[in-house]
Amino acid sequence: MKHRVLSYLTVVAAILLMASCASRRSLERSPMVGGLTGEAYVEKVIAAAPEWKSVTGKVALNLDMGDKGKAKVNATVRIRKGEVIQFSVAPLLGIEVARMEITPEGLLLIDRMNKRYVEVSYAMLSGLANMELSFGVLQSLFLNELFLPGKNVLDADDVKRFRIVQDEAGVRLQVRSGKEFDYTFHTSADQGLLEKTEIGLRGTDYVLNWNYDDFGVLDRKPFPQHMLLTVGGVRSDLSLEMKFSRLSVDDHWEGRTKVSSRYRKVELVELLKMLKGV
């Protein structure tokens, strides 16, 4: 997968190939989408990304692990841009029983009932997910944003890094020069809404799809109230459905969690086994 195949071409073939590529690049630079040039359309999609500092609300989570079972839970979600993505489960009289917190350093899982917690690095997360994960990527997925691996904020200079493909289903923005992964953003041609982010591992059937729909208005910006994450090309297909409600851009809440010294740190496998039995 990481090996590159090098081929030697004749002078004539090389000239023809270069001419073909130049022609293709010319076409890619100037497709028209809804009356806009391709680059102007990408700028429109980037500009549509929310500028809020935080988002809070309720979310109904429905996890389907195929033959490994299903799980449903209601939680409170809090996102503070550049700092934390937090899910809090408090089913009994508002008493929190579990918390998941994603930060630029990694993942923190807390089991309040048994006073346990686990910390997971992005290296471990990337191995479990079979793809390169970072806080920036996860934040963009939850906030319905375009992203480029390794870059925190997109600007006008980044529009050339996307290849534009238009068809009856909409407009696909494909990231150029992906090393091991293919990143494709599916958008609506009329409004420029991001409707799906697709991440595929080259040379395999593995693909992660993050779908967005049921767009509502949050602080005068469109935002999806329904997200569906599916993972294909694995032994047992996995899906996570998220239905959001009572969304706001309230920023009056405590940020990162400080774990009590009374809690015991455990390995991820131990915590997952324990939670599975709850």
C-alpha positions as CSV (number, residue, x, y, z in Angstrom):
1,M,0.0,0.0,0.0
2,K,2.8,2.4,0.9
3,H,5.0,1.3,-2.0
4,R,4.9,3.4,-5.2
5,V,5.1,1.8,-8.6
6,L,7.5,3.7,-10.9
7,S,7.1,3.4,-14.7
8,Y,9.4,4.7,-17.4
9,L,7.6,6.3,-20.4
10,T,8.9,7.2,-23.8
11,V,9.4,10.8,-24.7
12,V,6.3,10.9,-26.8
13,A,4.1,9.2,-24.2
14,A,5.4,11.6,-21.5
15,I,4.6,14.6,-23.7
16,L,1.0,13.3,-24.3
17,L,0.5,12.6,-20.6
18,M,1.7,16.0,-19.6
19,A,-0.6,17.6,-22.1
20,S,-3.5,15.5,-20.9
21,C,-2.8,16.4,-17.3
22,A,-2.5,20.1,-18.1
23,S,-5.8,20.0,-19.9
24,R,-7.4,18.2,-17.0
25,R,-6.1,20.7,-14.5
26,S,-7.5,23.5,-16.6
27,L,-10.9,21.8,-16.6
28,E,-10.8,21.3,-12.9
29,R,-9.9,24.9,-12.2
30,S,-12.9,26.2,-13.9
31,P,-16.0,24.0,-13.6
32,M,-19.2,26.0,-13.0
33,V,-21.3,25.0,-9.9
34,G,-24.5,27.0,-9.4
35,G,-23.2,29.9,-11.4
36,L,-19.9,29.9,-9.5
37,T,-16.4,28.8,-10.6
38,G,-15.1,25.7,-8.9
39,E,-12.8,27.6,-6.6
40,A,-15.5,30.1,-5.7
41,Y,-17.8,27.2,-4.8
42,V,-15.2,25.6,-2.5
43,E,-14.7,29.0,-0.9
44,K,-18.5,29.1,-0.4
45,V,-18.5,25.8,1.3
46,I,-15.6,26.8,3.6
47,A,-17.3,30.1,4.4
48,A,-20.5,28.2,5.4
49,A,-18.6,26.5,8.3
50,P,-19.8,27.8,11.7
51,E,-17.8,30.3,13.5
52,W,-19.2,29.6,16.9
53,K,-16.8,29.2,19.8
54,S,-19.0,26.4,21.3
55,V,-22.1,24.3,20.7
56,T,-24.2,22.5,23.4
57,G,-27.3,20.4,23.3
58,K,-28.9,17.0,23.8
59,V,-28.1,14.0,21.7
60,A,-29.7,10.6,21.3
61,L,-27.1,8.0,20.5
62,N,-27.9,4.7,18.8
63,L,-24.9,2.4,18.4
64,D,-25.2,-0.7,16.2
65,M,-22.3,-3.1,16.3
66,G,-23.9,-5.9,14.2
67,D,-23.6,-9.3,15.8
68,K,-22.0,-7.7,18.8
69,G,-25.2,-6.0,19.8
70,K,-26.8,-2.6,20.0
71,A,-26.9,0.2,22.5
72,K,-29.0,3.4,23.0
73,V,-28.2,6.2,25.3
74,N,-29.2,9.9,25.7
75,A,-26.4,12.4,26.5
76,T,-25.5,16.0,26.8
77,V,-23.0,17.2,24.2
78,R,-20.7,20.2,24.6
79,I,-18.1,21.3,22.1
80,R,-15.7,24.1,22.6
81,K,-13.7,24.8,19.5
82,G,-10.0,24.0,19.7
83,E,-10.4,22.7,23.3
84,V,-12.8,19.9,24.0
85,I,-15.7,17.6,22.7
86,Q,-17.6,16.3,25.6
87,F,-20.4,13.7,26.0
88,S,-22.1,13.4,29.4
89,V,-24.5,10.6,30.3
90,A,-26.8,11.4,33.3
91,P,-29.9,9.2,33.1
92,L,-30.8,9.2,36.8
93,L,-32.1,12.5,38.2
94,G,-29.3,14.4,36.4
95,I,-26.6,12.4,38.1
96,E,-23.7,11.8,35.7
97,V,-22.7,8.1,35.4
98,A,-20.3,8.4,32.5
99,R,-18.3,11.0,30.5
100,M,-16.3,10.9,27.3
101,E,-14.0,13.8,26.6
102,I,-12.0,14.4,23.4
103,T,-9.2,17.0,23.6
104,P,-6.1,17.8,21.5
105,E,-4.1,15.4,23.7
106,G,-6.4,12.4,23.3
107,L,-9.5,10.7,24.6
108,L,-10.7,10.5,28.3
109,L,-13.4,8.0,29.3
110,I,-14.7,8.2,32.9
111,D,-16.9,5.7,34.7
112,R,-18.4,7.6,37.6
113,M,-20.3,4.6,39.0
114,N,-17.1,2.5,39.6
115,K,-14.7,5.4,39.9
116,R,-12.6,4.4,37.0
117,Y,-11.1,6.2,34.0
118,V,-9.0,5.5,31.0
119,E,-6.8,7.8,28.8
120,V,-6.4,6.9,25.1
121,S,-3.7,8.5,22.9
122,Y,-4.4,9.4,19.2
123,A,-1.9,6.8,18.2
124,M,-4.0,4.2,19.8
125,L,-7.2,5.7,18.5
126,S,-5.8,5.8,15.0
127,G,-4.9,2.1,15.3
128,L,-8.4,1.2,16.5
129,A,-10.1,3.2,13.8
130,N,-7.6,2.1,11.1
131,M,-7.1,5.7,10.0
132,E,-5.2,8.8,11.0
133,L,-7.2,10.6,13.7
134,S,-6.6,13.9,15.4
135,F,-8.6,16.4,17.4
136,G,-8.9,18.7,14.3
137,V,-10.4,15.9,12.2
138,L,-12.8,14.8,14.9
139,Q,-13.9,18.3,15.6
140,S,-14.5,19.0,11.9
141,L,-16.6,15.8,11.6
142,F,-18.8,16.8,14.6
143,L,-19.1,20.4,13.4
144,N,-20.0,19.6,9.7
145,E,-16.8,21.2,8.3
146,L,-14.4,20.6,5.5
147,F,-10.9,19.7,6.6
148,L,-7.4,18.9,5.4
149,P,-5.3,16.4,7.3
150,G,-2.7,18.2,9.3
151,K,-4.3,21.7,9.1
152,N,-6.4,23.3,11.8
153,V,-8.0,26.1,9.9
154,L,-8.8,26.3,6.1
155,D,-8.4,29.5,4.2
156,A,-8.7,30.8,0.6
157,D,-5.3,29.3,-0.4
158,D,-6.6,25.8,0.3
159,V,-9.3,25.7,-2.4
160,K,-6.7,24.5,-4.9
161,R,-6.2,21.4,-2.8
162,F,-9.6,20.1,-3.7
163,R,-10.6,18.4,-6.9
164,I,-14.2,19.2,-7.9
165,V,-16.5,16.5,-9.4
166,Q,-20.1,17.4,-10.3
167,D,-22.8,14.9,-11.1
168,E,-26.6,14.5,-10.6
169,A,-26.2,13.6,-6.9
170,G,-24.3,16.9,-6.1
171,V,-20.7,18.1,-6.0
172,R,-17.9,16.0,-4.6
173,L,-14.8,17.8,-3.3
174,Q,-11.8,15.3,-3.3
175,V,-8.6,16.1,-1.4
176,R,-5.6,16.0,-3.7
177,S,-2.4,14.1,-2.9
178,G,-3.8,12.0,0.0
179,K,-1.0,9.6,1.1
180,E,-2.8,6.5,2.3
181,F,-6.4,7.8,2.6
182,D,-8.9,9.2,0.2
183,Y,-10.9,12.1,1.6
184,T,-14.2,13.1,-0.2
185,F,-16.7,15.7,0.8
186,H,-20.2,15.4,-0.7
187,T,-22.0,18.7,-0.9
188,S,-25.3,20.0,-2.3
189,A,-24.8,22.1,-5.5
190,D,-27.6,24.6,-4.7
191,Q,-26.7,25.6,-1.1
192,G,-23.2,24.2,-0.7
193,L,-24.1,22.2,2.4
194,L,-21.8,19.4,3.5
195,E,-24.0,16.3,3.4
196,K,-21.4,13.6,3.8
197,T,-17.7,13.1,4.6
198,E,-16.1,9.9,3.3
199,I,-12.7,8.6,4.3
200,G,-11.4,5.5,2.6
201,L,-8.2,3.5,3.0
202,R,-6.5,3.0,-0.3
203,G,-6.2,-0.5,-1.6
204,T,-8.9,-1.8,0.8
205,D,-12.7,-1.8,1.1
206,Y,-12.5,0.1,4.4
207,V,-14.5,3.3,4.4
208,L,-15.9,5.6,7.0
209,N,-19.0,7.6,6.0
210,W,-20.2,10.5,8.2
211,N,-23.6,11.6,6.9
212,Y,-25.4,14.9,7.7
213,D,-29.1,15.7,7.2
214,D,-32.1,17.4,8.8
215,F,-30.5,20.8,8.6
216,G,-31.9,23.4,10.9
217,V,-30.8,27.0,11.8
218,L,-28.4,27.5,14.7
219,D,-27.5,31.1,15.4
220,R,-28.3,32.0,11.8
221,K,-26.2,29.2,10.3
222,P,-27.4,25.9,8.9
223,F,-26.4,22.9,11.1
224,P,-27.4,19.2,10.8
225,Q,-29.6,17.9,13.6
226,H,-29.0,14.3,12.5
227,M,-25.7,12.6,11.8
228,L,-25.1,8.9,10.9
229,L,-21.6,7.4,11.1
230,T,-21.1,4.1,9.3
231,V,-18.0,2.0,8.9
232,G,-17.7,-0.5,6.0
233,G,-15.2,-3.0,4.9
234,V,-14.7,-4.5,8.4
235,R,-15.7,-7.9,9.8
236,S,-18.8,-6.5,11.4
237,D,-20.4,-3.3,10.0
238,L,-20.6,-0.5,12.6
239,S,-23.0,2.4,12.7
240,L,-23.6,5.3,15.1
241,E,-26.7,7.5,14.8
242,M,-26.8,10.9,16.5
243,K,-30.0,12.9,16.8
244,F,-29.5,16.3,18.2
245,S,-32.0,18.6,20.0
246,R,-32.0,21.8,22.1
247,L,-28.9,23.0,20.4
248,S,-27.4,26.4,21.3
249,V,-24.1,28.3,21.2
250,D,-24.0,28.8,24.9
251,D,-20.4,29.1,26.2
252,H,-21.2,29.2,29.9
253,W,-20.0,25.8,31.0
254,E,-16.9,24.2,32.5
255,G,-14.3,23.1,30.0
256,R,-11.9,20.2,30.5
257,T,-12.5,17.6,33.2
258,K,-10.1,17.2,36.1
259,V,-10.1,13.5,37.2
260,S,-10.4,13.0,41.0
261,S,-7.5,11.4,42.8
262,R,-10.1,8.9,44.1
263,Y,-10.5,7.4,40.6
264,R,-8.4,4.5,39.4
265,K,-6.8,4.5,36.0
266,V,-7.4,1.3,34.0
267,E,-6.6,0.0,30.6
268,L,-9.0,0.5,27.7
269,V,-9.8,-3.2,27.4
270,E,-10.8,-3.5,31.0
271,L,-13.1,-0.5,30.9
272,L,-14.8,-1.6,27.7
273,K,-15.4,-5.1,29.2
274,M,-16.9,-3.5,32.3
275,L,-19.1,-1.1,30.3
276,K,-20.3,-3.9,28.1
277,G,-21.7,-5.7,31.1
278,V,-23.7,-2.7,32.3
